[in-house]
């Protein structure tokens, strides 16, 4: 399946919020910061986004997952179905 990364935000070692598309639609990959762990989660929560949102992504992605039309299974940070830039701190 061919993935296309549209944009990403909140970079800490890897992007922590990614919007990507494939033949099935548009998706948000979100690795939240966990206050109790004082660290980012080791997985992405994956949300299905409305396709219409891709052409008009909001300036702020705060609560972007609340605009999703569904939630899909989590994906470990190291097992994304596409390549992303990595930075080692």
matplotlib code that plots the C-alpha trace (Angstrom):
import matplotlib.pyplot as plt

x = [0.0, 1.4, 1.5, 2.0, 2.9, 1.1, 2.5, 3.8, 4.2, 5.5, 8.9, 10.7, 13.1, 10.3, 7.2, 4.6, 1.6, 1.5, -1.2, -0.8, -3.0, -3.2, -5.8, -8.1, -8.2, -6.6, -5.2, -3.8, -0.9, -0.7, 1.9, 0.8, 2.9, 2.0, 2.3, 2.5, 5.4, 7.0, 7.6, 6.0, 4.1, 5.9, 3.0, 0.8, -2.9, -4.3, -7.4, -9.3, -9.8, -12.4, -10.8, -12.1, -9.9, -6.7, -7.1, -7.9, -5.8, -6.3, -3.4, -3.6, -3.7, -4.9, -7.8, -7.4, -8.2, -11.7, -12.5, -11.8, -14.4, -13.0, -10.2, -8.0, -5.5, -2.4, 0.9, 4.3, 6.5, 9.1, 6.6, 5.0, 4.0, 6.1, 9.4, 9.7, 12.7, 14.3, 16.5, 18.5, 18.7]
y = [0.0, 3.4, 6.0, 9.7, 11.8, 15.1, 16.9, 16.3, 18.2, 18.0, 16.5, 14.8, 12.1, 11.2, 13.2, 12.9, 13.9, 12.8, 13.2, 10.6, 9.2, 6.0, 4.4, 3.9, 7.5, 10.0, 9.2, 10.9, 9.1, 10.6, 9.7, 11.7, 13.0, 11.1, 13.4, 10.4, 8.8, 12.2, 10.8, 10.3, 7.1, 4.4, 4.0, 6.1, 6.2, 6.0, 7.9, 8.0, 11.5, 12.9, 13.1, 16.7, 17.7, 16.9, 19.9, 22.2, 21.1, 23.5, 25.7, 24.3, 20.5, 20.7, 18.2, 17.2, 13.6, 14.8, 15.6, 11.9, 9.7, 6.6, 5.1, 2.3, 0.0, 1.5, 1.3, 1.1, 4.1, 1.9, 0.1, 2.9, 1.8, 4.6, 6.3, 9.4, 11.6, 10.6, 12.7, 11.4, 13.7]
z = [0.0, -1.0, 1.8, 1.4, 4.5, 4.2, 7.2, 10.7, 14.0, 17.5, 16.7, 19.6, 18.2, 15.7, 14.7, 17.4, 15.1, 11.5, 8.9, 6.1, 3.3, 1.4, -1.0, 1.9, 3.1, 5.5, 8.9, 12.0, 13.8, 17.3, 20.0, 23.0, 25.9, 29.1, 32.1, 34.5, 32.6, 31.9, 28.4, 25.0, 24.4, 22.5, 20.1, 17.8, 18.3, 14.7, 13.7, 10.4, 9.3, 6.9, 3.4, 3.1, 6.0, 4.1, 1.7, 4.6, 7.7, 10.6, 11.6, 15.1, 15.6, 19.2, 19.5, 15.8, 16.8, 17.9, 14.3, 13.4, 12.0, 13.7, 15.8, 14.5, 16.3, 17.8, 15.9, 17.7, 17.0, 15.3, 13.1, 11.1, 7.6, 6.1, 6.6, 8.8, 9.7, 13.0, 15.3, 18.1, 21.1]

ax = plt.figure().add_subplot(projection="3d")
ax.plot(x, y, z, "-o")
ax.set_aspect("equal")
plt.show()
